[in-house]
Amino acid sequence: MKKTIYIFFTAVLLFMAFPASSQEYLQIVSLESDNGTQGVFTSAGMAEKKKDVETNAIKSLFHTLFFQGVEGVADGKPLVAKPNVPYTNSFFNDMARYSSYVVSTEESVKSKKIGNNFQGTFRITLRLRQLVNDVRKNTHYDELMAEQPEVKLPNPTIIVVPYKKEGESYQAILENNYDVRIAVSAVQRGFEDCGIKTIDLQARLDRVKRNAQYEENAGTAESNDKQLLESSGADVYVTVDLLKDVSEQDARVSLIMKAYETASGTIWASQDGWTNRFRTDDTYILCSYAVKDNLPGFLEQIINNFTRPTRASLQISLSGTSYNSISDARGEDGRRVMDVIQDWLDRNSNKGEYHMQGIVDEKAIFDYVILPLQDENGYKMTPDKFAGRLRSALEEQGVYSSQRIEGNTIFLILEL
């Protein structure tokens, strides 16, 4: 069964019902089986102390069932249709109301230290039907479910590539390093098993080679691979390196993974760690164990960054010499162009959050603009999309422009 990743999006109404420690809940949950009375789930937990990982995995399971929903339970919808603070909080505070529904727990992925916390995964058997009925009774489930809007939550699209040194190319590494090729494939498959859309690197390489866009030589490898990533359509690219430790009796591997936002090159996540030793040196098997141990925490870091609004800077300049300064530039209706731009930012930046650093004769600089999390179709808003919408608004005022994007910096050139 594919594991569904459930992301916590803060909403004012639901926030009131969340316990203070909800930030510790990984909400990486899947349903293994349901016999009509009991349900068996896997749930990841994280805590500062190893002994608390199991408790937090249980609380994470209830938290996800209540507020995010789990595929296979109640059509994947949250069990809590309307927050009932005294009731829901009793599952997460000292009352530990959850304990009456937990039949058994067993550790499925041994807890290990990641950063400052311990993380592990548990198989948890619940009196599921009893829980669902109790939640419905206490949160008016049947009456209110029809009122709940379906929210489209964006997930990142990821391309997995091998780690490379200067002068190397992705194509050469995939062709000449069997172990790294297997590692890249294992990580990509791990993302897909978590319900994340991926773009296959080899398929992308084959396409650009057919279009004569890719030259295999050291002089152009860097620029070609950069162009490949930028044109891939991936929100995030993940680099994978492999260390392998083989003895006469057994072997282990370490996957070194780093995730970068494709648009800006900003690092969003990193993860590495050795597997236990196994009586095999098969890279495929060893990488599968490494992915199972390390991917959940790594993916959590990526999604946490992806679901935050993007912070961009905006620089506006004049292409012509019709005006002495950008402050004087006006649209067809006589309004100052800078007034039009700031009015548009007031309405279209995230909660109106932006800051103008200053204006000189030839340039206006907004040192930051917080982009909305999603576009009108529910997909991730990017600096390129945001700039395009600003340009369209200016065109309505008879002001035409061109744009250039460098990372998270938008350069807008007014053609007046």
Stockholm file with secondary structure:
# STOCKHOLM 1.0

chainA/1-416         MKKTIYIFFTAVLLFMAFPASSQEYLQIVSLESDNGTQGVFTSAGMAEKKKDVETNAIKSLFHTLFFQGVEGVADGKPLVAKPNVPYTNSFFNDMARYSSYVVSTEESVKSKKIGNNFQGTFRITLRLRQLVNDVRKNTHYDELMAEQPEVKLPNPTIIVVPYKKEGESYQAILENNYDVRIAVSAVQRGFEDCGIKTIDLQARLDRVKRNAQYEENAGTAESNDKQLLESSGADVYVTVDLLKDVSEQDARVSLIMKAYETASGTIWASQDGWTNRFRTDDTYILCSYAVKDNLPGFLEQIINNFTRPTRASLQISLSGTSYNSISDARGEDGRRVMDVIQDWLDRNSNKGEYHMQGIVDEKAIFDYVILPLQDENGYKMTPDKFAGRLRSALEEQGVYSSQRIEGNTIFLILEL
#=GR chainA/1-416 SS CCCEECCCCCCHHHHTTSCTTGGGCCCEEEEEEECSSCEEEEEEEEESSGGGHHHHHHHHHHHHHHHTCCTTSGGGCCSCSSCCHHHHHTTTSTTCGGGGTEEEEEEEEEEEEETTEEEEEEEEEECHHHHHHHHHHHHTHHHHGGGCCCCCCCCCCEEEEECCCTTCCHHHHHHHCHHHHHHHHHHHHHHHHTTCCEECHHHHHHHHHHTTCCCCSHHHHHHHHHHHHHTSCCSEEEEEEEEEEECSSCEEEEEEEEEEETTTCCEEEEECCBCCCBSCCCHHHHHHHHHHHHHHHHHHHHHHHHTSCCEEEEEEEESSSSSSSGGGCBCTTSCBHHHHHHHHHHHHSGGGCEEEEEEETTEEEEEEEECCSBCTTSSBCCHHHHHHHHHHHHHTTTCCEEEEEETTEEEEEECC
#=GC SS_cons         CCCEECCCCCCHHHHTTSCTTGGGCCCEEEEEEECSSCEEEEEEEEESSGGGHHHHHHHHHHHHHHHTCCTTSGGGCCSCSSCCHHHHHTTTSTTCGGGGTEEEEEEEEEEEEETTEEEEEEEEEECHHHHHHHHHHHHTHHHHGGGCCCCCCCCCCEEEEECCCTTCCHHHHHHHCHHHHHHHHHHHHHHHHTTCCEECHHHHHHHHHHTTCCCCSHHHHHHHHHHHHHTSCCSEEEEEEEEEEECSSCEEEEEEEEEEETTTCCEEEEECCBCCCBSCCCHHHHHHHHHHHHHHHHHHHHHHHHTSCCEEEEEEEESSSSSSSGGGCBCTTSCBHHHHHHHHHHHHSGGGCEEEEEEETTEEEEEEEECCSBCTTSSBCCHHHHHHHHHHHHHTTTCCEEEEEETTEEEEEECC
//
